[in-house]
Amino acid sequence: MSDLPRSEPSIEELILSAAHHVRPSRDLRPSTIEAARKHCQVRRSERKLGGLTLAIILLLLISSPMARYGEQLRARYKKPNAVEIERLALEYSHDRQVGAHFGLSEAFNRLRQSQAVSFGQLMQELH
């Protein structure tokens, strides 16, 4: 079968014969380079936008639990202000019929005990 002469030229022969007739235009290289640059800029912009979107989503997912955890920590380790300590001292001195200085001392002792308990709970949670 391969010994039979062919009446039609092969695809390779057609391409080779067209090589002398087809010429690229003068602006083919600059327009190709410009198209490649635009494509790269679009891809770079898409990657940046995707990264920014991912960062925002992660921030939103993480910030809500972290805010709740921060509120819990603030509530657990809330420092009493001077008015609260004075109120506790006056209540203790009035209930026990002792002087204000002893009531203030007892208020600080109770505050320190509650902080020690909170600190102990924190240490147990960490271990």
C-alpha positions in Angstrom: 0.0 0.0 0.0 2.8 2.4 0.7 4.3 1.8 -2.8 1.3 3.5 -4.5 1.9 7.0 -5.7 -0.1 9.7 -3.9 -2.1 12.2 -5.8 -2.6 14.5 -2.8 0.3 16.2 -0.9 0.7 15.4 2.8 -0.1 18.0 5.5 3.6 18.5 6.2 4.2 19.3 2.5 1.3 21.8 2.5 2.7 23.6 5.6 6.2 23.7 4.1 4.9 25.1 0.8 2.9 27.8 2.7 5.9 28.9 4.6 7.1 31.2 1.7 3.7 32.8 1.4 2.8 33.5 5.1 4.6 36.4 6.8 4.0 37.7 10.3 2.9 41.3 10.5 5.3 43.9 11.8 3.4 44.4 15.0 2.9 40.7 15.9 5.7 40.6 18.4 4.8 43.9 20.3 1.1 43.0 20.3 1.9 39.5 21.6 4.1 40.9 24.3 1.5 43.5 25.3 -1.2 40.8 25.4 1.0 38.6 27.6 1.7 41.6 30.0 -2.0 42.3 30.3 -2.7 38.6 31.0 0.0 38.5 33.7 -1.4 41.7 35.3 -4.9 40.3 35.4 -3.7 37.0 36.9 -1.6 38.9 39.5 -4.6 41.1 40.4 -6.8 38.0 40.7 -4.3 36.4 43.0 -4.1 39.5 45.2 -7.8 39.8 45.3 -8.1 36.1 46.2 -5.5 36.4 48.9 -7.2 39.5 50.4 -10.6 37.8 50.3 -9.2 34.7 52.1 -7.5 36.9 54.7 -10.7 38.8 55.4 -12.7 35.5 55.7 -10.1 34.1 58.1 -10.1 37.3 60.1 -13.9 37.2 60.4 -13.9 33.5 61.4 -11.2 34.0 64.0 -12.2 37.4 65.4 -15.6 36.3 66.7 -14.3 33.4 68.9 -11.4 35.5 70.0 -13.6 38.4 71.0 -15.8 36.0 73.0 -12.7 34.5 74.7 -11.4 38.0 75.5 -14.7 39.0 77.1 -14.6 35.8 79.2 -11.0 36.6 80.3 -12.0 40.2 81.2 -15.0 39.0 83.1 -12.9 36.4 85.0 -10.1 38.6 85.9 -11.9 41.9 86.3 -10.1 44.1 88.7 -12.4 45.7 91.3 -12.2 49.4 91.5 -11.9 51.5 94.6 -15.6 52.0 95.1 -16.2 48.2 95.1 -13.4 47.6 97.6 -14.7 50.4 99.8 -18.3 49.0 99.6 -17.0 45.5 100.6 -15.0 46.9 103.4 -18.0 48.9 104.8 -20.2 45.8 104.5 -17.8 43.6 106.4 -17.1 46.1 109.1 -20.8 46.8 109.5 -21.7 43.0 109.6 -18.9 42.0 112.0 -19.1 45.2 114.1 -15.4 45.9 113.6 -13.4 49.0 112.6 -13.2 50.3 109.0 -9.4 49.5 108.8 -10.1 45.8 109.7 -13.0 45.7 107.2 -10.7 47.0 104.5 -8.0 44.5 105.4 -10.6 41.7 105.2 -11.9 43.0 101.8 -8.4 42.8 100.4 -7.9 39.3 101.8 -11.1 38.1 100.2 -10.1 39.7 96.9 -6.8 38.0 97.0 -8.4 34.7 97.7 -10.8 35.0 94.8 -7.9 35.9 92.5 -5.9 32.9 93.7 -8.9 30.7 93.0 -9.2 32.2 89.5 -5.5 31.8 88.9 -5.6 28.2 90.0 -8.5 27.5 87.6 -6.5 29.1 84.8 -3.5 27.0 85.6 -5.6 23.8 85.6 -7.0 24.8 82.2 -3.6 25.3 80.8 -2.4 21.9 81.9 
